[in-house]
Amino acid sequence: MKHLFRFFPKYRKEFLLGPFFKLVEASFELCVPLVMRAIIDVGIAQSDKGYMIKMALLLVLLALLGLISSVTAQYFAAKASVGMVGGLKSELFSHLQSLSYRELDTFGTPTMITRMTSDCNQVQSGLNLALRLLLRSPFVVFGAMIMALTVDVNASMPFVIVIPILLAVTFAVMLVSIPMYRKVQGKVDGLVGDLRENLTGVRVLRAFRREKEEIKEFDRRNSGLKREQNRVGAISALLNPVTYVIINFAVLYLIWRGALRVDAGKLTQGDVVALYNYMGQILVELIKLANLIIQITKAIACANRIEKVFSVESSLSEPENAPEETAHGTVSFENVSFAYAGASDRSLSDITFSCEAGQTVGIIGGTGSGKTSLVSLIPRFYDVTEGKVKVNGSDVKDYPSGVLRRKFGVVPQQPTLFAGTIRENLLWGDENADEETLAEAINAAQAADIVRSKEKGLDEEVEQGGRNFSGGQKQRLTIARALVRRPEFLILDDSASALDFATDASLRKALRALPYRPTVFIVSQRTSSVRYADVIVVLDEGKAVGIGTHDELLVSCPVYREIHESQFRKEGKAV
């Protein structure tokens, strides 16, 4: 929890004032049984109505002061808990953004979502309750015991015996339930993962009529989570009945013992009522304390899960200064091999090729051949396992990630648009881009017709994920977003798969005509998309089985020739 308490200095005042006002409220509450004793022993016993009214007004005053103190304590507790967890969420999000793809792949999206939302909210609730009750409840419990001893030592023996027993039961339940709550949160991760996968792929599910199977699988995971929650809930639920049983036995003994001492003239009726009220206060506070401990148990389990994310450091080293560049627009792979974390086999093996500034490089191969893995190494989304990737003559590891990635415009396989407007999405490429730059990018990406067809033009609303646009429209807008940056290097990772051949050809022609001449990497399974590239790299099972131009590869590379002929065979002859 060290990351959470890094924000403590900023909220030191709230940490002090929140519990302080709760203790003030508790002090007023502890005075109430004594006032009640006075009303019974003096006001009622002597039929003194004036005294009773005066004491009743004192009770009202105590209630008002207690209410004001409670509200003030709640304000400071809420301010501290919300502020600290808000800072924790920001720091957690920043930390996640600093991790490489390798660590993000290891965690998985559902786990990160759960820890950013559910776990942080549990920590916030636990911290809020702790500031209000962690000192107040023990203060009232032990304060009630001390006040009871001042009333009558002999009649107060149940307090001395019961309180240690109740504390022992409470902490025993806590020790058992902490690891169980941790297990429950792990199952929540799995359930969130299933839910996210199903919602993302709902069209595929319906296309293959897999709804019933997925419902059964969800029910299975949900039932497992329910069983774990029932188990830990059953153990936690023991606190209240056990507490009630112990307290009520103590109350029975207290009343019996008090009655004997009243008959003996050693206690008054007001003393017995005061002792009974103090026992009632202890009961209420121990129930609060039990619920508090359950909440704190959840919060600690969640805080530990969050801390595990912070304990993971990015595998990408960050040099402070950019290297001295010996060229511009060049990329070279030198005996590069790469394997994903936890994978038994390499995704890429011994890749060597280079390209010059302004050239177009085609990356082609079958599904799973390593095309995306290869281009992900250039902006250093992953680190190579062996060999070197050089940009502008320098190893990518020698660049600060921010400096390196500002050189790139990347269009991923899955086009992603964010809620907002078309303009806001395009400005992700360069927030200071002017209208001329936006127009240039839109025209080059063949997206001008999309903007013209919208009533509001660039200010047309984009729904979350761009679901109000077709696949081809999203691809063209994401290409435009990358071009707004006027990048030195442009990576198109199978980003024209939803475009027809004519639009694809127009796009490639427009890219070659860009005035700033970026070095372009085109990942595709179509030979038509890469045939005019200056260099084509053919991948097969992670190995470069051919490097050259279209005409050279048709002669020298069987894999490339097979791909080309499978796509352009007509009446038994390749064209």
N, C-alpha and C positions, 0 to 999 in steps of 0.2 A: 504493500500500500504506500510505498515511499513516493510514488509519483503523485498520488492524491494529496499527500501532506506537504508536497512542495508548494502548494497554494495556501498553506496555513498562515504564513506571515501576513498575507493580504487580508485575511479574515480573522486576525488575532482578536480584535475587539469583539466581533460577533461570537467567537468561541468562548469568550469570558462572560459577556453579557447575557447570552442565551441561558446557560445553566444557572447564572446568578439570579436572574428573575424567576426561574423555576424554583430555586431554593427559597426565595422570598415568598412565593405562592405557597410552597409546602409549609413554611413557618406559620403563615396565617391559618392554614388547614389544621395544623397541630394544636392551635389555640381553641378550635371549635369545641372539642369535648370538655375542656375546662369551663367554657362559658355555659355549656349545657349542664354541667355539674352544679354550677352556681345557681342557675335557674331553678333546678330541682330542689337543691338543699336550702336555698335561701328564699327565692321567689315563691315557689309552690308551697314549701314547708311553712312559710310565714304568711302566705296569702298576700304578698306584697306586689300588687299589680304594677306600681310604678317601677319597681326594680326589674320586674319581668319585661316591661316595655323597653327599659333602658338596655337590658341584655339582648333583647331581640334586635334592637337597632344596632347594637355592637356586632351581632351576627351578620346583619345586612352589610355593614361596613367592611367586615372581614371578607365577605363574599365579593364585594365590589373591588376591593384592593387585590384580592386573589385573581379576579378576572382580568384586571388591568395588567397585573404581573404576568399572567399566562399568555395574554395576547402579545405583550411586548417580547416575551421569551420566544414565542412562535415566530415572530417577525425576524428576530436575529438568527434563529435556527434555520429558518427557510432561506434567508439571505446567504448564510454561510454554506449550506448544503448545495443549493442551486448554483451558487457562484463557483464553488470548488469543483463540482462535478461538471459544470459547463466548461471550466478550464481543462479538466481531465479529458473530456470528449474532444476538445480542440487539439490537445497535445496528442491524443491517441490517433486522431485522423491525420495529423501531420506526420506522425511516426509511420503509419500505414503507407502514406504517400512516399515516404523515403525508402521503403523496402523495395528490393528488386522483384522482378516477376517470379524468381525462384522461391522467395519467402511467401509471396502472395499465393502462389500455387500450392504451397505446403499447408497454409492455413485454410484456404478455401473461402469462397464468398459467404456461405451461410454462417460460418463461425465468426467472421469479421462483423457481419451485420448484427448478430446476436450480442457480441461484446460491445459494439458501439451503442446499442439501443437498450435491450433488456437488462444486460449486466450493469450498465451505467445507471439505469433507473433504479435498480435494486440497491446499488451503493448509495444513491442519493436518498432513498427512503430510509435506509439504515442509518445514515449519518444524521439526518433530520431527527429521527426518533432518539438516537443516542444523545444528541445535544439537549433534548428536552427531558429525557427520562433516565438516562444512565446514572446521573447523580441524584435526581429527584427521588426516584423509587427507593434506593438504599437509604437516603436521608430520611424519608418518611418512615420506613420500616424500623430503622434503629432509633429515630427520633420518637416514634410511638412507643417503643420499648422503654426508652429512658423516661418519657413522660408517665408511662404506666408505673414505673418503679417509684416515681415521686408521689404517686397517688397512694400505693400500698405495695410494699416489697413482697410480702408473702403471697398476696393474690396475683402478683405479676409473674410468678414462676413459669406459667405456660408460655409467656413471651420468650423467656430465656431458652426454653427447651425447643419450641417450635421453629424459631427463626433459623438456627443452624440446619435443622432437618430439611426445611424448605429450600434453603440455599444449596444443600447437597443434591437434592432431587433435580433442581433447576440446572445445575452445572453438569450433572450426569446426562440429562437429556441433550444438552448442548453438545457435549463431546461425541455422542452417538450420531447426532443429526448433521453435523458439519460435513463429514465426508459424503453422506447420503445426498445432501443438497448439491454438492459438487457433481455427483453422478447424474442427478436430475438435469442440471444445466447442460451437461454433455449430451444428453438425449434430446434436449431442446434444440441444440445445434443440428442434430441429424434430422429432426422433424422440419426445421426451417429449411434445410437443404432440399428435402423432398418437396416441400411446398413451393419453393422458388423454382425448382426444376420443372414441376408440373405446370406452373403458371406461365413460365417462359416458353415451354414447348406444348402449350395446350392445343395448337392447331395440328401438330404432328400426332398427338395422342388421339385426337378425334379422327384424323385421316386414317389411322391404323386401328381404330375402334378398340383402344386399349384403356378406356375409361374404367371399366370394371376391375381390371387387374391392378391399375394404379390406385383405385379406391381401396382395394384389399390391402395393398402394400402400405398405404397411408394409415389404414385402420390398425395394421399390425404394429407399426412404429408408435402410433398414438396410444395403443393399448399398453405397450411397453412403458411409455412415459407415464401413463396413468397409474400403472402398477407401482412404479418407483415413487410417484408423488403420493399415492395412498399409503405406502409403507412409511415414508418419512412423515407424512401428515398424521398417521396414527400414533407414531412415537411422540411427535410434538404435541398432539392433542391430549396426551396423558397428563401434561402439566396442569391444565385447569382442573380436571376432576381430582387428581391427587392433592393439589393445593387446597381445593374445597374440603376434601375429607379431613386433611390434617387440621386445617383452620377450624372446622366445625367441631371436631373433637376437642380442640383447645377452648372453643367458646363454651361447649357444654361443661367442661371442667371449670372454666372461669365463673360461669353462672352458679354452679353448684358450690364452689369454694366461696364465692362472694356472698351467696345467701347465708352460708354458715357464719361468715364474719359479720354480716349485718345483724343476724340474730344475737351474736355475741356482743354487739355494740362497738365493734372495732372498725366497721365501715358504714358509710351512709349509702342510701339508694343512689344518690348522685355519683358517688365514687364507682359503684358497679356499672352504671350507665356509661361513665367516662371510660372505664376499662373496656367495656363492650365496644364502644365506638373506636377506641384505639385498635382493638383486634380487627374490627371491620376495615379500618384504614389499611392495616397490614395486609389483609386479604386482597383488597382492591389493588394495592401497589404491587403485590407479588404476582397477581395476574397480569398487570401491566408489564412487570419486569420479565415474566415468562414470554409474553408476546414480543417484547423488545428483544430478548435474547434470540428468539426464532428469527426475527427480522435481521438482527445483526449477524446471525449465523449465515443467512442467505447472502447478506452484503459482503461478508468476509470471503465466502466461497467465490462470489462474483468478482470481488476485487483481486483475488489471487489469479483468476482466469485473465483479467485485464493485464495484470502484472506480467503474466507469461508472454503477452504480445510485446510489451515493452522490453522484455529480456532478450528478444530476438533482434539481433543487429543485422543490418543490410550486408549482404555478402559483397556488395560493390564498394570498393575503397573510393574515397573522395579526395583527390589532390586539391590543394588550395589554388594553384595557378595553372592556367592553360599552357600547353607546350608551345614551343616555337614551330610554326607550320612551315614546311618546306615546299608545299604545293597547295593547290586549291581545287576542290571538286574531284579529288581522286580517292579511290577506295581500293584496298588490297587485302586479300586473305592469304595468309602464309601458314600452310600446313595446319589448318584449323580443324579441331575436333570438338564436339560438344555433346554432353549428356544431361538430361533433366535430372533434378534431385530425386533420388530413390529409384531411378531407372536402371535396369540391369544392362541395357544395351545403349550404345551411342546413337544419337539421332543424326549426327554428322560425323564424317570421318575423313581426315586428311584433305581438306578443301583448299585449293590454291588457285587463285586467279586475281586479276586486277583490272581496273578501268580508269580511263582518263576523264578529265573535266568535260562536262557537257555530253558525255556518251549516254546511250541507253543500254541498260543491261537487262536481258530477259532471264528469268529463272523459271524453268519448266520441269515438270516431272509428274509422276502419278501421285495419287492420294497417299499421304504419309511418307513421302520421299524426303521431307525435311526442308521444303521451300520456305515456309514461314519461320522455321527455326533459324535458317540462314540469314534472312533479312533482319530478324530480331537482334542479331549480334552486332549489326552495324551501328545503330544508335545506343548500343549497350543496354538493352533491356535485360539481357543475360550476359554473364561472363563466359568466355570460351573455357573449355576444359583443357585444351592444349592449343599451342600455336598463337598467332597474333592476328588481330583485325586492325588495320591502319586506316585512318581518315586524314587526308591532307598530309600524308607522310609520317604521322604520329600515331602511336598505339592509342586506341580509344580509352584504355585504362589510365592514360596520362591526362585525360580531360576531366574537369569537373562536369558532372552530369548535366547541369544547367547550360553550360557553355556548349557542350557537345550537341544536346538535343535541340538547341535553338537553330542549328544548321539544317534540321530535318523537317520535312513535312511528311507525316505518316498517315496513310489511309489503311486501316486494318481490314481484315476479312469480313468482320461483322460491322456494317456501317451503323454508327450510333449518333443520333441527334438528341439534344437535350431540350427539355421544356423551356419555352421562351419564344423568340421570333427567329425567322431565318437570319436576319441581320445579327442578332446576338450569337447565334451559332457560328456564323462566319467569322465574327470578331474574335473567336477563340484562337484563330490563326495569328491575328495581330490586333490587339485592342485599339491601336491607334490608326488602323487602316482607313484611308479616305474612300470616297465614293468611286473614284477612278480605279483604285486597286481592287475594290470589291467587284466592280463590273468586269475588270480584266480576268479575275479568277473565275467568275460565273461563266463568262463566255468560253474560256479555255476548257472548263469542266463540262461544257455542253448543257449547262443548267439554266440558260437564259430563258428558255421556254417555260420552265417551271415557275420562275419568278413572275414572268409576264402573265401566266395563267391565274395567278392569285390576285384577288381583289385589292389586297393591301401591299402587294409587292414584297419587298424585303421585310416589311413589318407584319407579314402574315404569321399567325400563331403556329408554333410547332408543339404538338403534344408530346408527352413523355415517351422517349424512345423513338420519336418520329413516326408514331403509328398512324398518323393521318397522311403519310406519304408512302408511295409504293417502294419496292426494293430498289428499282432502278433510279428513282428520284433521290432516295436516301444516299445511294452510292455517288451520284453526281454532286450532291450538296456536300458530302464529306470530302470529295476530291477538291471542290471549290474552297472549302475551309482550309485544307492543307496548302492550297496555292496562294491564299491571302497572305501567308507568311513570306512569300517569295523565297522559298527555301533554296539552299545551296544543293541539297540532296532531296529527292522526292521518292518515297517508297510507296508503291501501289501494290498492296498484298491481295491479289485476286479481287481487286476492287471494281472490276468491270464485268464480273460474272453475270450480273443481271441486265447488262446492256446488250442491245442487238448489235450485229456485226457492223452496220453502217455507223451507229453512234460510237462504237468502240474505235472504228477507223478514224472518225472525225476527232475524237479525243486524242488519239496518238499523234495525229497531224498537228493539232493545236499545241500539244506539249512540245513538239519539236520546234514550233515557231515562237515559243516564249522568249522575250527579249533578254532575260537574265540567264538563260541556258542552264537549267539545273541538271545535275547528273541524276538520271531516272533509273529506278529499279522496278521492273514490272514482273510481278509473280502471277503466273497464269497456267492454266491447263490447256489453253488454246494456242496452237502454233501461229494462228492468224494474229494474235496479240503481240507476239514476240518476233515474228519473222523479219521485221525491219530493224531489229535491235542491232547495235554495233557488236555486242558480245552476248551470246546465249550460253547459259550454264544449264546443263541437263543433269538432273539429280535422279538417282535410283537407289533406294534403300540407304539414303544418307551419304552416298558417294557421288562425286562428280564424274559421270561416265562420258561426258562430252562437253567441250568448251570451244566455241567458234561462232561463225555466222550461220545463217539459215542454210545457205547453199552448201557450206562445208559440212555441216552436221548431217544433211540428207545423205551425203556420201560416206562419212566416217563414223556416224553414231547410229547403230541399229535401234536403240531405244527412242531416239528423236524421230527417226524415220517411221517407226511403228506408230508413234503418237500422231504424226502428221498424216500418214496414210489412213489411219482409222477415222480421222476427221474430214478428210477431203477425197475419199475414195468415191469414184463415180463410174458406174458401168464397168467395174473391174479394173479401172486404171486410176492411179493417183494423179492429182492435179496440183 
